[in-house]
Amino acid sequence: MRFETTIQSPVEVSGTGLHHGVPVHMRMTPAPAGTGIVFRRSDLDFFPIPASWKYVARVIYATSLMRQGVLISTTEHLLSTLYSFGVDNVFIEIDNLEVPILDGSGKPFVELLRQAGLRQLRRKRRYLRIRRPVTVEDGKKRISILPHDAFRLTCDIDFPRPIGKQSLEMEVTPERYAAELSPARTFGFERELDQLRQMGLIRGATLESGVCFTDTGVMNPEGLRFPDECCRHKALDLIGDLALIGRPLLGHVIAERAGHAMHAALVSKIMSDPTLYEVFTFDQLAMRVTEALTV
């Protein structure tokens, strides 16, 4: 895309928060060029919280943002969809502290964006391109990003049976995201439910808002949407956390058993060192590619 975008028309949806179990109404409205993605707590005089790595507060089972003590939780599915569809500027009005989980995937947000439509603005879009490899490790967990001229993901997971090892690799486009990643739902294990609820989590979880695995199979009557739905959902989460960079990313991200905490650590490491990246407009990128092909 050469220019920044926003949505064409306001759209709204109501639902329940996955972890806090609270009812929530969310409304997305167009925003001017240069605004970015900004949450606004409509129950708190529209207090703004930009979707930025600078405001990451918690990364346990979900990504939460906080500014001046005001919280927005479980942002990753919505941000993943906005990022993958190239939405640069939007206000997200929300009347409680958590984005609605809906069916546990990005698909309802894809449908919202298709309903809203996209509008091109007059400001040139600026891309963040990785210049050299960056890696974060924690035991067997690892996430890296390598220089690349597109946004590419490699995602590997390894969970106890019946999930096991799964992997995928893809270049992320709006079309591929909508068809191959957005329907993948969040998931968990039946044996962990009581412990998570004692921790104050998943109070709004049902079989309509995610996939629940037993030791031998799936509790959901309809089964899985993809044989590797868990890996696809982890890729969806990864995109949502990378969206907190605040610019479209050019690089090849390789995630091995990573989760929200490692995603956030990678983003923080990149943004804390300006020598790791460069920022270009679409025209500058096109010129660089043309020069490279003629050498």
C-alpha positions in Angstrom: 0.0 0.0 0.0 1.3 3.4 -0.9 -0.9 5.5 1.4 -2.2 5.2 4.9 -5.8 4.0 5.4 -8.7 4.1 7.9 -12.1 2.5 7.9 -14.9 4.0 5.7 -17.8 3.8 8.1 -18.3 3.2 11.9 -19.0 -0.4 13.0 -19.8 -1.9 16.3 -20.2 -5.2 18.2 -21.1 -6.4 21.7 -19.8 -9.5 23.5 -18.1 -10.7 26.6 -14.5 -10.4 27.8 -12.6 -13.8 27.8 -10.7 -13.3 31.1 -12.7 -10.8 33.1 -16.1 -12.1 31.9 -17.6 -8.6 31.7 -20.1 -7.5 29.0 -18.5 -5.1 26.6 -19.7 -2.9 23.7 -17.1 -1.9 21.1 -17.4 0.7 18.3 -14.7 1.4 15.7 -14.7 4.8 13.9 -12.5 6.4 11.2 -9.4 8.4 12.3 -7.3 10.9 10.5 -3.9 10.1 9.0 -1.1 9.9 11.5 -3.4 8.9 14.4 -2.5 5.2 14.5 -4.7 2.7 16.3 -6.1 4.2 19.5 -8.4 2.5 22.1 -10.7 4.9 23.9 -12.5 3.9 27.1 -16.0 5.3 26.4 -16.9 4.5 30.1 -14.0 6.8 31.3 -14.6 10.0 29.2 -13.0 8.4 26.2 -9.6 8.1 27.8 -7.1 7.2 25.0 -4.7 4.3 25.1 -2.6 4.0 21.9 -2.0 0.5 20.6 1.8 0.8 21.2 4.6 -1.3 22.6 5.2 1.6 25.0 2.0 0.7 26.9 2.3 -3.1 27.2 1.3 -3.9 30.8 0.7 -7.6 31.0 1.4 -10.5 28.7 0.0 -13.5 30.7 -2.5 -15.5 28.5 -3.3 -12.2 26.7 -1.8 -8.8 25.8 -2.9 -5.9 27.9 -2.2 -2.2 27.5 -2.2 0.3 30.3 -1.8 4.1 30.3 -2.0 6.1 33.6 -3.6 3.2 35.3 -6.4 2.6 32.7 -6.4 -0.9 31.2 -7.4 -2.5 27.9 -7.0 -6.3 27.9 -7.0 -9.1 25.3 -6.1 -6.8 22.4 -4.3 -9.3 20.2 -7.1 -10.7 18.0 -8.5 -7.3 17.0 -5.0 -5.8 16.4 -4.0 -8.9 14.4 -6.9 -8.3 12.0 -6.5 -4.6 11.7 -2.8 -5.0 11.0 -3.2 -7.8 8.4 -5.8 -5.7 6.6 -3.6 -2.7 6.5 -5.7 -0.4 8.7 -3.3 2.3 9.9 -5.7 4.7 11.7 -8.8 3.9 13.7 -10.5 4.8 17.0 -11.7 1.8 19.0 -14.3 3.0 21.5 -14.8 0.4 24.3 -17.0 0.6 27.4 -15.1 -1.8 29.6 -11.6 -3.1 30.2 -11.5 -6.0 27.7 -12.0 -6.4 24.0 -14.9 -8.9 23.4 -13.7 -12.4 22.7 -16.7 -13.3 20.4 -15.9 -16.7 18.9 -12.2 -16.7 20.0 -10.8 -16.0 16.6 -10.2 -13.1 14.3 -13.0 -14.0 11.9 -15.7 -11.7 13.5 -13.3 -8.8 13.2 -12.6 -9.6 9.6 -16.4 -9.5 9.0 -16.6 -6.1 10.8 -13.8 -4.6 8.6 -15.5 -5.9 5.5 -18.7 -4.2 6.7 -16.9 -1.0 7.5 -14.8 -0.8 4.3 -11.4 0.8 3.9 -10.6 4.4 2.9 -7.3 5.6 1.6 -5.8 8.8 3.1 -3.4 11.3 1.6 -0.4 10.6 3.9 2.2 8.2 2.6 2.5 4.9 4.5 5.8 4.3 6.2 7.2 0.8 6.6 9.6 -0.5 9.2 12.2 -2.8 7.6 14.5 -5.0 9.7 18.2 -4.4 8.8 19.8 -7.3 10.7 18.7 -10.4 12.7 17.2 -10.0 16.1 16.6 -12.9 18.5 15.1 -13.5 22.0 15.5 -16.8 23.7 14.2 -18.4 26.9 15.2 -22.1 27.3 13.6 -24.0 24.5 11.5 -21.0 23.5 12.9 -18.7 20.8 11.7 -15.9 18.5 13.8 -14.2 15.8 13.2 -11.8 13.0 15.4 -11.7 9.9 15.7 -9.1 7.1 13.1 -9.7 4.4 11.3 -7.5 1.8 7.8 -8.7 2.8 6.1 -9.7 6.1 6.6 -13.4 6.5 5.9 -15.8 9.4 7.3 -19.2 10.4 5.5 -20.5 13.5 6.3 -23.8 15.4 4.4 -25.0 18.4 4.8 -28.1 20.7 2.1 -28.9 23.2 1.1 -32.0 25.0 -1.1 -34.5 23.2 -3.6 -34.3 21.5 -2.2 -31.1 20.0 1.5 -32.1 19.6 3.9 -30.4 17.2 2.6 -28.2 14.5 4.2 -25.7 12.1 3.3 -23.2 9.3 5.1 -20.7 7.1 3.4 -18.0 5.1 3.7 -14.5 3.7 0.9 -12.5 5.3 -1.6 -10.8 3.0 -5.2 -9.7 3.7 -6.5 -12.5 1.6 -4.4 -15.3 3.2 -5.0 -13.9 6.7 -8.8 -13.9 6.2 -8.9 -17.5 4.7 -6.1 -19.2 6.6 -5.5 -17.5 10.0 -8.5 -15.5 11.0 -10.9 -18.5 11.6 -8.4 -20.1 14.0 -9.7 -19.9 17.6 -8.0 -19.5 21.0 -7.6 -22.8 22.8 -6.9 -24.4 26.2 -6.9 -27.6 28.1 -9.7 -28.9 30.3 -7.3 -29.9 33.0 -6.1 -26.3 33.4 -9.5 -24.6 33.7 -9.8 -24.6 37.5 -6.3 -23.3 38.0 -6.8 -20.5 35.5 -10.1 -19.5 37.1 -8.4 -19.4 40.5 -5.9 -17.0 38.9 -8.8 -14.7 37.9 -8.6 -15.7 34.2 -11.0 -17.1 31.6 -14.1 -16.1 33.6 -15.9 -15.5 30.3 -14.8 -18.7 28.5 -17.3 -21.1 26.9 -17.2 -23.6 24.1 -18.5 -20.8 21.8 -15.5 -18.6 22.5 -12.6 -21.1 22.0 -11.4 -24.7 21.7 -11.1 -26.9 24.8 -8.9 -30.0 24.6 -9.3 -33.1 26.8 -6.4 -35.6 27.2 -7.8 -37.5 24.2 -9.6 -35.0 21.9 -11.7 -31.9 21.6 -14.7 -31.0 23.7 -16.3 -28.7 21.1 -19.1 -30.6 19.3 -18.2 -29.1 15.9 -14.5 -30.1 16.3 -11.6 -28.2 14.8 -11.7 -25.7 11.9 -8.3 -26.8 10.7 -6.2 -29.8 11.7 -3.5 -27.3 12.8 -5.9 -24.7 14.2 -3.7 -24.2 17.3 -0.6 -23.3 15.3 -2.7 -21.0 13.1 -4.1 -19.2 16.2 -0.6 -18.8 17.6 0.4 -17.1 14.3 -2.7 -14.9 14.6 -1.7 -13.9 18.2 1.9 -13.2 17.0 0.7 -10.8 14.3 -1.5 -8.9 16.9 1.5 -8.5 19.2 3.8 -7.3 16.4 1.1 -4.7 15.5 2.2 -2.9 18.6 5.3 -1.7 16.6 2.9 0.8 15.1 4.1 0.5 11.5 3.8 -2.2 8.8 6.7 -4.6 9.3 9.0 -6.0 6.7 10.9 -9.0 8.0 10.7 -12.8 8.4 9.6 -13.7 11.9 10.4 -17.2 13.2 8.7 -18.2 16.4 9.5 -21.5 18.1 7.2 -22.3 21.1 6.9 -18.5 21.7 4.0 -16.7 23.4 2.8 -13.2 24.3 5.8 -12.5 26.6 8.4 -13.4 24.0 6.5 -11.5 21.3 6.6 -8.4 23.5 10.2 -8.9 24.3 11.1 -9.0 20.6 9.1 -5.9 19.8 10.8 -4.1 22.8 14.2 -5.2 21.7 13.6 -4.0 18.1 12.2 -0.6 19.1 14.9 0.1 21.7 17.7 0.0 19.1 17.1 2.2 16.0 20.2 0.6 14.3 18.1 -2.6 13.9 15.6 -1.1 11.5 15.0 1.6 8.9 11.8 3.3 7.9 10.7 3.8 4.3 7.8 5.0 2.3 6.3 2.7 -0.3 8.0 4.8 -3.1 11.4 4.6 -1.4 11.0 0.8 -1.0 10.0 0.4 -4.7 13.1 2.5 -5.7 15.4 0.3 -3.6 14.0 -2.9 -5.1 14.4 -1.5 -8.6 18.0 -0.5 -8.0 18.8 -3.9 -6.5 17.4 -5.6 -9.6 19.4 -3.5 -12.0 22.7 -4.0 -10.3 
